[in-house]
Amino acid sequence: MYQILGLAFDGCQASGLSSPFDVFNVTNTIWKQQRGEDTDLYNCRLVSLTGEPVTCSNGMRLMVDSSLEDAPQADLIVVPGIHHMDAKSLLKNLKSLDNERHWLQRRVQQKTVIAANCSGVFLLAETGGLEGKDATTAWWLGGLFCNRYPGVKHRADQLLVKNEGTYCTGSMTANLSVMLTIVEQQVGRQLAQNAARTMLIDASKSFASPYLFMQEQTDHQDSLVLAVESQLQRDISQKLNMEELAKRHSVSLRTLSRRFKKANGINLSDYHQRIRLEQTKLLLETTSLSIEQIVERVGYSSQSSLRRLFNKELGLSPSSYRQKHQQEAG
């Protein structure tokens, strides 16, 4: 049996613990169904500093199984994201986790495998366990991460980075992929694939390319603009209606346009076109989807409009871009 520990603390992201535990629970269920027995493969437990319940960033209260002092040895420790409003609050919350850092540092020294997600990668980096290694985090935290940990090679283009003894992820979906990777390594590919199929998890999504240019724009902390950016990324296939967008975020179109341009240096329509272009490039690079399927998924009006944009921005057609990338990768 494999022992999994989830490190819980006030302000942690609940999904950073519950989602990985769900993967192991589904794996346990499939394992027992296949073998016709009641023995689990994975024993998942939550631990906190004192053993007391914690309150997650979404207000959810989590009961835990033991204190850090009484925590058993583990095959894997899961570190969730740390709640923050901006860089200043993240560093403040990180400092408040000093006891958790010391505990995690001892586990790193004991060669326990650690999987850290999103801003939780900062806590892992604080232990020194990523020094001289590759790492990734949430795309909007890349600049802060690089400045704080110059000895760690930040892989901004990746949502999942694996080292010996550590996994770092920059998104919720990548965090699920890590757990499936661990299942595959420990008990085989077929069981991991069955779990992925059951939960409808696409474990291939490990690239952050569509969001890199946004990180390069500025380190703004305008909450309105961040909310609008998130919506545009989430609804990438939807037609851009700026008046409706402004109304949805309870501001005038003029205010939204002004604040967006100030924060990002480009206007809304250019931003929308850019994320569509970056997403299209990623799909051409990493999938076998047809141009027609990509047009539908990204939200272009037609294949011809996509070709015109590619020729304008890149000087080649989507098909030529795919072929060029495949040649370079080969």
C-alpha positions as CSV (number, residue, x, y, z in Angstrom):
1,M,0.0,0.0,0.0
2,Y,1.2,3.5,-0.9
3,Q,0.9,6.2,1.8
4,I,-0.2,9.7,0.4
5,L,-0.1,12.8,2.7
6,G,-1.9,16.0,1.8
7,L,-0.4,19.1,3.6
8,A,-3.3,21.1,4.8
9,F,-3.1,24.7,6.2
10,D,-5.4,27.7,6.6
11,G,-5.8,29.4,3.2
12,C,-4.8,26.4,1.1
13,Q,-6.6,25.7,-2.1
14,A,-9.1,22.9,-1.4
15,S,-8.9,21.5,-4.9
16,G,-5.1,21.1,-4.6
17,L,-5.9,18.3,-2.0
18,S,-9.3,17.0,-2.9
19,S,-8.7,16.5,-6.6
20,P,-5.5,14.4,-6.2
21,F,-7.2,12.3,-3.5
22,D,-10.1,11.7,-5.9
23,V,-7.6,10.4,-8.5
24,F,-6.2,7.9,-5.9
25,N,-9.7,7.0,-4.7
26,V,-10.9,6.2,-8.3
27,T,-7.7,4.2,-8.8
28,N,-8.4,2.2,-5.6
29,T,-12.0,1.5,-6.8
30,I,-10.8,0.2,-10.3
31,W,-8.0,-1.8,-8.6
32,K,-10.5,-3.5,-6.3
33,Q,-13.0,-4.2,-9.1
34,Q,-10.4,-5.7,-11.3
35,R,-9.0,-8.0,-8.5
36,G,-12.2,-8.7,-6.7
37,E,-10.8,-7.8,-3.3
38,D,-11.1,-5.1,-0.6
39,T,-7.4,-4.1,-0.3
40,D,-6.6,-0.5,-1.3
41,L,-3.6,0.5,-3.2
42,Y,-3.5,4.0,-1.8
43,N,-4.0,5.3,1.7
44,C,-4.6,9.0,1.6
45,R,-4.4,11.2,4.8
46,L,-4.5,14.9,5.5
47,V,-2.0,16.4,7.9
48,S,-1.8,19.9,9.4
49,L,0.6,21.7,11.8
50,T,-1.4,20.9,15.0
51,G,-3.8,18.2,13.8
52,E,-6.6,20.7,14.0
53,P,-9.1,21.3,11.1
54,V,-8.1,24.0,8.6
55,T,-10.1,26.5,6.6
56,C,-9.4,26.5,2.9
57,S,-9.3,29.6,0.7
58,N,-12.9,28.9,-0.5
59,G,-14.2,28.7,3.1
60,M,-14.3,25.0,3.2
61,R,-13.4,23.4,6.5
62,L,-11.2,20.3,6.3
63,M,-10.8,17.7,9.0
64,V,-7.3,16.3,9.2
65,D,-6.0,12.9,10.3
66,S,-2.9,14.0,12.3
67,S,-0.4,16.7,13.2
68,L,2.8,17.1,11.3
69,E,4.7,15.7,14.3
70,D,2.6,12.5,14.2
71,A,2.5,12.2,10.5
72,P,3.6,8.8,9.1
73,Q,6.3,8.3,6.5
74,A,4.9,8.8,3.0
75,D,5.5,7.7,-0.5
76,L,4.1,11.1,-1.7
77,I,3.3,14.5,-0.2
78,V,0.8,16.7,-2.0
79,V,1.3,20.5,-1.5
80,P,-1.7,22.6,-2.5
81,G,-1.7,26.2,-3.7
82,I,-1.5,29.1,-1.2
83,H,-4.2,31.7,-1.2
84,H,-3.1,35.2,-2.3
85,M,-4.5,38.4,-3.7
86,D,-1.2,39.7,-5.0
87,A,2.6,39.1,-4.7
88,K,2.7,40.9,-1.3
89,S,0.0,38.8,0.2
90,L,1.5,35.6,-1.2
91,L,4.9,36.3,0.4
92,K,3.2,37.2,3.7
93,N,1.2,33.9,3.7
94,L,4.3,32.0,2.7
95,K,6.1,33.4,5.7
96,S,3.3,32.3,8.0
97,L,4.0,28.7,6.9
98,D,7.5,28.5,8.3
99,N,6.7,25.5,10.5
100,E,5.3,23.7,7.5
101,R,8.4,24.6,5.5
102,H,10.7,23.1,8.1
103,W,8.6,19.9,8.2
104,L,8.6,19.7,4.4
105,Q,12.3,20.4,4.3
106,R,13.0,17.4,6.5
107,R,10.8,15.2,4.2
108,V,12.8,16.5,1.2
109,Q,16.0,15.5,2.9
110,Q,14.5,12.1,3.5
111,K,13.9,11.7,-0.3
112,T,10.2,11.7,0.0
113,V,8.5,12.5,-3.3
114,I,6.8,15.9,-3.3
115,A,4.1,17.2,-5.7
116,A,3.4,20.9,-5.4
117,N,0.8,22.8,-7.3
118,C,0.4,26.4,-8.4
119,S,1.6,28.8,-5.7
120,G,2.4,25.8,-3.5
121,V,5.5,25.4,-5.6
122,F,6.8,28.5,-3.7
123,L,6.6,26.5,-0.4
124,L,8.6,23.7,-2.0
125,A,11.1,26.1,-3.4
126,E,11.5,27.6,0.1
127,T,12.9,24.3,1.3
128,G,15.7,24.4,-1.1
129,G,14.4,21.2,-2.7
130,L,14.2,22.8,-6.2
131,E,17.7,24.4,-6.2
132,G,19.4,23.7,-9.4
133,K,16.3,22.0,-10.8
134,D,13.6,22.9,-13.3
135,A,10.2,24.1,-12.0
136,T,7.0,25.7,-13.0
137,T,4.2,27.5,-11.3
138,A,1.0,29.4,-12.2
139,W,1.8,31.5,-15.3
140,W,1.0,34.8,-13.6
141,L,3.5,34.1,-10.8
142,G,6.5,33.4,-13.1
143,G,8.2,36.8,-12.7
144,L,7.9,36.7,-8.9
145,F,9.2,33.1,-8.8
146,C,12.2,33.9,-11.0
147,N,13.2,36.9,-8.8
148,R,12.8,35.0,-5.6
149,Y,14.5,31.7,-6.6
150,P,17.3,32.6,-9.1
151,G,18.8,29.1,-8.5
152,V,15.8,27.4,-9.9
153,K,15.2,27.2,-13.7
154,H,11.7,28.4,-14.3
155,R,10.0,26.6,-17.2
156,A,7.4,29.1,-18.1
157,D,6.3,27.1,-21.2
158,Q,5.4,24.0,-19.1
159,L,2.4,23.3,-16.9
160,L,4.1,20.1,-15.5
161,V,7.8,19.7,-14.6
162,K,9.2,16.5,-13.2
163,N,12.5,16.1,-11.4
164,E,13.9,13.3,-9.4
165,G,11.8,13.5,-6.2
166,T,9.6,16.5,-7.1
167,Y,6.7,17.4,-9.4
168,C,5.7,21.0,-10.0
169,T,2.5,22.0,-11.7
170,G,1.1,25.3,-12.9
171,S,-2.6,24.4,-13.3
172,M,-5.3,22.3,-11.7
173,T,-5.5,19.9,-14.7
174,A,-1.8,19.4,-14.7
175,N,-2.0,18.5,-11.0
176,L,-4.4,15.7,-11.9
177,S,-2.0,14.6,-14.7
178,V,0.8,14.3,-12.1
179,M,-1.2,12.0,-10.0
180,L,-1.9,9.8,-13.0
181,T,1.8,9.8,-13.8
182,I,2.5,8.6,-10.3
183,V,-0.1,5.9,-10.6
184,E,1.4,4.8,-13.9
185,Q,5.0,4.6,-12.4
186,Q,3.8,2.7,-9.3
187,V,1.2,0.2,-10.6
188,G,1.3,0.4,-14.4
189,R,0.0,2.3,-17.4
190,Q,-3.2,0.4,-17.9
191,L,-4.6,1.2,-14.4
192,A,-3.6,4.9,-14.9
193,Q,-5.3,5.0,-18.3
194,N,-8.5,3.4,-16.8
195,A,-8.5,6.0,-14.1
196,A,-8.0,8.8,-16.6
197,R,-10.8,7.4,-18.8
198,T,-13.2,7.1,-15.9
199,M,-12.6,10.7,-14.8
200,L,-12.3,12.1,-18.4
201,I,-8.9,13.6,-17.7
202,D,-6.8,14.6,-20.6
203,A,-3.3,13.9,-19.2
204,S,-1.6,15.3,-22.3
205,K,-2.3,19.0,-21.5
206,S,1.1,20.1,-20.1
207,F,2.0,23.2,-22.1
208,A,1.3,26.7,-21.0
209,S,2.3,28.4,-24.3
210,P,-1.0,30.3,-24.9
211,Y,-0.5,32.3,-21.7
212,L,3.1,33.2,-21.8
213,F,2.7,36.4,-23.8
214,M,0.3,37.6,-21.1
215,Q,2.9,37.1,-18.4
216,E,5.4,39.1,-20.5
217,Q,3.0,42.1,-20.8
218,T,3.1,43.3,-17.2
219,D,2.9,42.2,-13.6
220,H,-0.4,44.2,-13.1
221,Q,-2.7,43.4,-10.2
222,D,-5.8,45.0,-11.4
223,S,-8.6,42.7,-10.1
224,L,-11.0,43.9,-12.8
225,V,-8.6,43.1,-15.6
226,L,-7.6,39.8,-14.1
227,A,-11.2,38.8,-14.0
228,V,-11.8,39.8,-17.6
229,E,-8.6,38.0,-18.7
230,S,-9.8,34.8,-17.0
231,Q,-13.2,35.0,-18.7
232,L,-11.7,35.6,-22.1
233,Q,-9.3,32.6,-21.7
234,R,-12.2,30.4,-20.4
235,D,-14.6,31.5,-23.2
236,I,-12.0,31.6,-25.9
237,S,-14.4,30.2,-28.6
238,Q,-17.0,32.9,-27.9
239,K,-17.4,36.0,-30.0
240,L,-16.0,39.1,-28.2
241,N,-18.8,41.5,-27.2
242,M,-17.1,44.3,-25.3
243,E,-20.3,46.0,-24.2
244,E,-21.7,42.8,-22.8
245,L,-18.3,42.1,-21.2
246,A,-18.3,45.5,-19.5
247,K,-21.8,45.0,-18.3
248,R,-21.0,41.6,-16.8
249,H,-18.2,43.1,-14.8
250,S,-20.3,46.1,-13.7
251,V,-18.3,48.9,-15.3
252,S,-18.7,51.1,-18.3
253,L,-17.1,50.1,-21.6
254,R,-14.9,53.2,-21.4
255,T,-13.6,52.3,-18.0
256,L,-13.0,48.7,-19.0
257,S,-11.1,49.7,-22.1
258,R,-9.0,52.3,-20.3
259,R,-8.0,49.9,-17.4
260,F,-7.3,47.0,-19.7
261,K,-5.1,49.1,-22.0
262,K,-3.2,50.5,-18.9
263,A,-2.7,47.1,-17.4
264,N,-1.6,45.2,-20.5
265,G,-0.4,47.7,-23.0
266,I,-2.8,46.4,-25.7
267,N,-6.5,46.8,-26.2
268,L,-9.2,44.2,-25.6
269,S,-9.7,43.1,-29.2
270,D,-5.9,42.7,-29.8
271,Y,-5.6,40.7,-26.6
272,H,-8.5,38.4,-27.6
273,Q,-7.0,37.9,-31.0
274,R,-3.6,37.1,-29.5
275,I,-4.9,34.4,-27.1
276,R,-6.8,32.8,-30.0
277,L,-3.6,32.8,-32.1
278,E,-1.5,31.3,-29.3
279,Q,-4.1,28.7,-28.6
280,T,-4.3,27.8,-32.3
281,K,-0.5,27.5,-32.4
282,L,-0.5,25.1,-29.4
283,L,-3.2,22.9,-31.0
284,L,-1.3,22.7,-34.2
285,E,1.9,21.8,-32.3
286,T,0.5,19.2,-29.9
287,T,-2.6,17.7,-31.5
288,S,-3.7,16.0,-34.7
289,L,-7.0,18.0,-34.9
290,S,-7.9,19.1,-38.4
291,I,-7.9,22.8,-39.3
292,E,-11.7,22.7,-39.3
293,Q,-11.8,21.3,-35.8
294,I,-9.3,23.9,-34.6
295,V,-11.4,26.7,-36.1
296,E,-14.4,25.4,-34.2
297,R,-12.6,24.9,-30.9
298,V,-10.9,28.4,-30.9
299,G,-13.9,30.3,-32.3
300,Y,-12.8,31.6,-35.7
301,S,-15.5,32.5,-38.2
302,S,-14.0,30.3,-40.9
303,Q,-10.9,28.5,-42.1
304,S,-10.1,31.4,-44.4
305,S,-10.1,33.9,-41.6
306,L,-7.6,31.7,-39.7
307,R,-5.4,31.5,-42.7
308,R,-5.5,35.2,-43.2
309,L,-4.5,35.8,-39.6
310,F,-1.6,33.3,-39.8
311,N,-0.3,34.8,-43.0
312,K,-0.5,38.2,-41.5
313,E,1.1,37.4,-38.2
314,L,3.5,34.6,-39.1
315,G,3.9,34.7,-42.8
316,L,2.7,31.1,-43.4
317,S,-0.4,29.0,-43.4
318,P,-1.6,27.0,-40.4
319,S,-0.7,23.7,-42.3
320,S,2.7,25.0,-43.0
321,Y,3.2,26.1,-39.4
322,R,2.3,22.6,-38.2
323,Q,4.6,21.0,-40.7
324,K,7.5,23.3,-39.8
325,H,7.0,22.6,-36.1
326,Q,6.9,18.8,-36.7
327,Q,10.2,19.1,-38.7
328,E,11.9,21.1,-35.9
329,A,10.6,18.7,-33.2
330,G,11.8,15.7,-35.3
